[in-house]
Amino acid sequence: MGIPLSAAVTLGLLFFLSVGLNEQVAEGCRCVQRKPQQQYCDSDTVIRAKITGKVNSTQSGTAYSVKIIKMFKHVDEKPIQVIYSSRNSCGINLKNKEYLLAGSVKNGMMFVNLCSLVKRWDSLSSMPVSEWL
């Protein structure tokens, strides 16, 4: 006697769902745990900045307009005009607040994600950043 059709359909659906879920887990964001000091050293740019809003972008991700308050480290010759975060699982959502941001920079565009150093400025202690790092 064979397997009833409804059982076969259920098994088939479970198989395809499990494959789909494994695909989503495989694409999850993975970051190597690093101390803030190491993130500072590994980053092209470290800034204190105020996010002033979202802007339209041709890049794949979310673009934010930014006002630079203090530049702690910057290797690119062009000033930072926009901050980008990807739309994938590693992307972050920034609010219109002040942040300490460390990330990579190219042609005036700073890129940050869940693996970057991204701290709300008002959540940091009153200790100077040079001592915090």
N, C-alpha and C positions, 0 to 999 in steps of 0.2 A: 504494500500500500504506500502511496506517495505522500508528500507533504501537502496539506491543504493550501489552496491558493492564497488565502489571507495570511497564513503563516509565512509563506514565501515572500509575499509583498512586504510584510513587516520586517523580515530579516534583511531584505534588500534595502529598505529605507534606513534601518539601523546601520547597515554597512556604509551607505553613502553619507549619512550624518556623521558617523565617526571619522570618516576620511576628511570631510569638510572641517570638522572641529580640530583635527590634528593639523590641518593646513593653517588654521588661524593661530593655533598655539605656536607653530613653527615660525610664524611671522611676528611674534611678540617682541617687545623691546627688551634687549639685554644690555646691561651696562656693567662694566667692571667697577666694583666699589673702590672709590678713591677719596682720599681726604681732600678738603678744600685747598690745602697747600699744593697738592699734586695737580689738581684741576687748574689752579692758577698758573703753575709752571707749564702745563701742557697746552694752554690756550694761547691763541694769537692775540686776543684782546680781552681785557677785563675792564668793565666800566660800571659806574653808577649812573643809571639812566631812568628817566620817567617815560613810560609808555603813554603816548598821547592819543592813540586810536589805531584802528585797523585801516589799511590802505589796499587799493586794488593792486594786483600783482600778476606778472606773467609767469612767475615761478610757481612750482607745484607746492603749495603750502599756504600758511597764513602769514601775511606781511603786516608789520606794525610800524607806525611812525614813532619816532623816538626823539627825546630831548636829552642830550648828553649833559650830565651834571658834573661828573669827574671822570677823567681817563686815568686809569692806574697802569695800564699796559696796552700798547697798540703797535702792531708791526706793519700794517697796511698804510700806504701813503695817503689814501683817500679817507676823508672823514666818514664816519658811519652815518648813513641816512635812513636805513631801514633795517629792521630785525625780522628774520624769517624763522618760522618753525614749520616742520613738515606736517602733513596731514595723516601720516601713518601712526602706528602705535607708539612711536617715540616722540611724537609731537607734543607740545605743551600749549596751554591756553593762558596768555598773559592778560592781566587786567590793567586798567589805567591807573597804575601805581608806580612807585619807585622800586627799582630792583638793583641788586648786584648781579651782573651778568658776565660770564666768561664763556667764550666760544671762538669759533673760527670766523675769519673775515676774508672777503674777497671783493674787490672793487666797490668798497663802501657798503657792502651788505654783510651783516653779522648773522650767523646761523647758530641757533640754539635748539636743544632738545632735552629729553628727560635725562640724558647722560651728562649734560652741561651743568656748570655751576650756575644755578638760578635761585636766588634768595630774595624774598621781599625785604626791602631795606628796613622797614619798621619792625621786622622780626629779628634783626641782628642786635647784638648787645651794643652798649654805648662805647665799647672798646674800639680804638682806632682800627681800621681795616688792616693796616700794616701789621698790627699785633694779632689780629684774628686769623690772618693767613699764615 
